């Protein structure tokens, strides 16, 4: 069975030149050096991701029905007591190019 193949396209030609120079200096092929570098990068990214996911899991485990009830009460209270800074409002504006018609029919006012 043959080894899996990946063709890399370098956007930065200097990166490829650096890979070639480093591989030659180390006495390894470009493929070997690139694979080793990718393995190290994936290990670092994986460790970071694992840590973040563990933190999320810990927070989810600490969540309880009491937390849900408290959050529902807090949300309801905020809806009544706090003004919504992003409250939508209707703005009358001429539709000179007919763009509004592209998104549906006009709303009837009753």
C-alpha positions in Angstrom: 0.0 0.0 0.0 1.4 3.4 -1.0 1.7 6.4 1.4 -1.1 9.0 1.3 -0.2 12.0 -0.8 -0.9 15.7 -0.2 0.1 18.3 -2.7 1.0 21.7 -1.1 0.6 25.0 -2.9 2.6 27.7 -1.3 1.2 31.2 -1.5 4.5 32.6 -0.2 7.4 31.4 -2.4 9.8 32.3 0.4 8.2 29.7 2.7 8.9 27.1 0.1 12.5 28.3 -0.2 12.9 28.2 3.6 11.6 24.7 3.6 14.1 23.7 0.9 17.0 25.3 2.7 16.1 23.9 6.1 15.6 20.4 4.7 19.0 20.5 3.0 20.7 21.8 6.1 19.2 19.1 8.2 19.9 16.4 5.6 16.2 15.3 5.3 13.7 15.5 2.5 11.3 18.4 2.2 8.5 15.9 2.7 10.0 14.6 5.9 10.6 18.1 7.3 7.1 19.4 6.3 5.4 16.3 7.8 7.4 16.8 11.1 6.5 20.5 11.2 2.8 19.7 10.6 2.8 17.0 13.2 4.2 19.5 15.8 1.7 22.1 14.8 -1.2 19.7 15.0 -0.1 18.5 18.5 0.0 22.1 19.7 -3.3 23.0 18.2 -4.8 19.8 19.5 -3.6 20.4 23.0 -5.1 23.9 23.0 -8.4 22.6 21.6 -8.5 19.8 24.2 -7.9 22.3 27.0 -10.7 24.6 25.7 -13.1 21.7 25.3 -12.3 20.4 28.8 -13.1 23.8 30.2 -16.4 23.9 28.4 -17.2 20.4 29.6 -16.4 21.5 33.2 -18.7 24.5 32.9 -21.5 22.3 31.5 -21.1 19.8 34.2 -21.4 22.5 36.9 -24.7 23.6 35.4 -27.8 22.5 37.3 -31.6 22.8 37.1 -31.3 25.6 39.7 -28.9 27.4 37.4 -31.5 27.1 34.6 -34.3 28.5 36.8 -32.0 31.4 37.9 -31.0 32.2 34.3 -34.6 32.2 33.2 -35.6 34.5 36.0 -32.6 36.8 35.2 -33.5 36.9 31.5 -37.2 37.7 32.2 -36.3 40.4 34.6 -33.8 42.0 32.2 -36.4 41.9 29.4 -38.7 44.1 31.6 -36.2 46.3 33.5 -33.5 47.1 30.9 -33.9 49.0 27.7 -32.8 47.0 24.7 -30.1 49.0 22.9 -30.7 47.1 19.7 -34.5 47.4 19.6 -35.7 47.4 16.1 -37.8 50.2 14.8 -39.6 50.8 11.5 -38.1 53.4 9.3 -40.2 54.7 6.4 -38.0 55.1 3.4 -38.6 55.3 -0.4 -37.6 52.2 -2.2 -36.4 53.9 -5.4 -34.8 50.7 -6.8 -37.5 48.2 -5.7 -35.2 46.2 -3.5 -37.8 45.7 -0.9 -40.0 43.9 -3.4 -37.3 41.3 -3.9 -37.7 40.2 -0.3 -41.5 39.7 -0.3 -44.7 41.7 -0.3 -45.4 44.9 1.5 -46.8 44.6 4.9 -50.4 45.7 5.1 -51.3 48.1 7.9 -54.6 47.7 9.6 
